[in-house]
C-alpha cells in the first residue's frame, strides 16, 4: 500500500462519507433526516414566539457630516444603523439628535 498525501486522503475520505450518507446514491441527506440510525443534520430551530425578527441595518462612519450619513441609510431603505464616531462634541450630538 502506497503512502497517500494529505490531499489524496481528504479527497478519498470526503467521497466515502458522501456515498455513506446517501446509501450509495451520492446525495446529501435533508435536514432532520436520519441515515443509519443517527441524525446527521439537525432540523432548524422553530421560530421564537413573542420576539419580532431583527431589523436589517448597516454600520457606517459619519465623519463630519452626520446628515449625509443618515440620508444614505434612509436612501438604502434601512430602518436602523450603527454609527462609528471618531470624535464626539456637543455640536455633533445636537446634529445627530435632529
N, C-alpha and C positions, 0 to 999 in steps of 0.2 A: 504494500500500500504506500503510495507516494504521499509526502507531506503536502498539505494544502496551504495555500496562502490565506491570510485572514479574509481577503475579498472573496475568494472561492468558497470558503467555509460559510460566510454570511449569505452569499447567493444561494447555496445549496440549502441552508437552514431555512431561509425565507420561503423558498419554493416548497420545501417539505411541510412547513407549517400551513401554507396556503392550501395545499392538497389535503392535509389532515383536517383542517377546519371544514372544508366543504365536502368531505367524504369522497374526495377524488374528482369533484367537478371543477375546482378552481375558483369557485365563487366565495366571497366572504359572507359570514352569517349576518343576519339582520340584528338590530339592537334588540336585546331581550331573548334572542333565540338560544336554545341550548343545543350543544353538539357533544355527543359522547358523555352525556350525563352532567356536564358542567356548563354554567352560563359563561359565555365568552365575552359578550359586550353587554354592559348593563343598560337597562332601559333608561331613557331620560327621566329626570325627576318631574313629578307633577307640578303644575303652576302653583305658586304660593297664594292661597286665598287671602284677600284682605290687603294685599300690597299692590299698588299700581306699578306698572312697568317703569323702568328708568327712562327718563327723557334723554335723548341723544344731544350732546353738546360738543363744544370744541374747547381747546386750550389755546390761548393766544396771548402774546405780549402786547401791551398797549402803547409802549414808548411814551411820547409826549403828547399824543393825540387820542385820548380815550373815546371821543365822539366817533372818530373814524373806525376804531376797533369795534365798538358796539354796533355801528352801522353795518360792518362786514358780517357780524354774527347774524343780524336781522336779515341781511340780503341772502344769506345762505339758508334761511328758514329755520335756524336753530333756536330752540326755546331757552337754552341755558348755555353758559360758558364759564370757564375758569380763567381768571386773569393772572398773568405773570407780570408783576410790577417791580421794576428795578429800583425805583425810589418812590417815596410817598410824602407828599406835602399837603398842606391844607387846601390849596388851590385844586390839586388833582382829586382829592377826596370830594370836594364840592362838585367838580365837573362829573365825576363818576356817579354821584348821587342823582344828578339831573338826568 
